[in-house]
Amino acid sequence: MKLYWKLFCSMVIVTVLSCSVGGYFLIDAQWRNSVEREAASLYEINDLLRYALHREMGAFPLSPEGLVEKAGKVEVTARGGTVPYRLSDSEGMHQGGKGSLPVQATPLVSQLGEDQRGWMLQRVGERTYLHTASALKLVGGTLYLENCRDISALFSNRAEQYRSFFTFMLALVVGVALVSLLVSYLLFRPLGRLSSATRRLAEGVLAERVRVDSDDELGRLSQDFNTMAARIEEQVQALTDAARRQEEFIGSFAHELKTPLTSIIGYADLLCSRPMAPEQVQESAGYIFREGRRLEALSQKMLELIILDRRDFPLREVSMPEFLALVGGTLSPALEEVGIHLTVQAEPGQVPLEPDLMEMVCLNLLDNARKAMEGGGELLLKGFVEGEGYCLQVRDTGKGIPPGELARVTEPFYMVDKSRARAQGGVGLGLALCQRIVALHGGSLALESIWGEGTTVTIQLKGGGTV
């Protein structure tokens, strides 16, 4: 069942039940009050009869037989006529009185004890009577003084009230149903528009918006939907642009990576197959072949990292002095050619790493330092234990980074010197990618730079005990 009909049925049912129960109890309470008033009136008449009988009895207590004899002389007038009454014993047997009572004595008298009085309703034919009785304690026994009144009119009035209330309830149900339909329509019309707009948004119509007609909760919900739709449209556009730029980068990266891989592996195979000085051939060929295999494996890992967003690369314990020595040896010849002196310092330590990815980070940082020191300089690659972790640090004496650019250098595609970066083959993804790889290792990357003096990049990793 739709929420529209649930609300409609709930309003009608709640109204009918509350009014029906309330009306029933109201009519019943009014009827009970009327009966109790009639009982109180009969009690007053019963008290008058008792008083008249006591006067007739005089100062001497009488036996039941004496009271019966005196009772025939006592009359009480009420409502323009003589009140009939009856004297009965404890078994309900008629002993005397004035006039006749249509009700039986036994049902009420049998329930009363000495010095008690009470009342009950009795049905006689089509009439209903209110029957009252009170005990008269006498010498040698007890008699019960009874009187009654026809209250059939009270039952007739109650039945008439129920019929009138039923007619009123029918009219009320029709009125509530019409009002509920109108209220439900007005309440759910904005929700219907929101539902339709949501479906269109899900179909890809990002420019879909809903009309806001009020300032209530539904109006604010419509405004929130419009705000959400606008934000989604902006973010989808931004993601589309980012995906396009990333695809362009991945295509260029894969193309540029495959070319040197093919030449390095082929050249290493060629060196291994020609007769040369044995030590030189083995050393050069082994080094080039290892680098080729590393770059080949790295290309696959980079594709998994960027395209598949993989985060579960297996880590293994690596000796940091050997690792940093290998990294420094890879770039030492290229750095010496441009007048850069590289110093490698490493404290002992074992750190869980993905060696290929972390080596790429270090080489990237060293290469960035090389690009910043066009006229040569000092470059330090340092590893040291700090607290419960191990830090890698690359410090150069290059141009540095302007203060206004420092906070943005880790953004993807951002380049401080765009013309120089493009001339040297950069796309502005180096530091952003490094930061991502460091995060996969549970570490952090921080930059400190003084414009015109140099830059220090510090990587803090987990682990790193003394070897």
Secondary structure, DSSP 8 states (H G I E B T S, - for coil): --HHHHHHHHHHHHHHHHHHHHHHHHHHHHHHHHHHHHHHHHHHHHHHHHHHHHHHHTTS---HHHHHHHHTT---EETTEE--EEEE-TT--EEEEES--SS-SHHHHTT--TT-EEEEEEEETTEEEEEEEEEEEETTEEEEEEEEEE-HHHHHHHHHHHHHHHHHHHHHHHHHHHHHHHHHHHHHHHHHHHHHHHHHHHTT-TT-------SSHHHHHHHHHHHHHHHHHHHHHHHHHHHHHHHHHHHHHHHHHHHHHHHHHHHHHHHHHS---HHHHHHHHHHHHHHHHHHHHHHHHHHHHHTS-------EEEEHHHHHHHHHHHHHHHHHHTTEEEEEEE---EEEE-HHHHHHHHHHHHHHHHHH-TT-EEEEEEEEEETTEEEEEEEE-S----TTTGGGTTSTT--SSHHHHHHTT--S-HHHHHHHHHHHTT-EEEEEEETTTEEEEEEEEE--B--
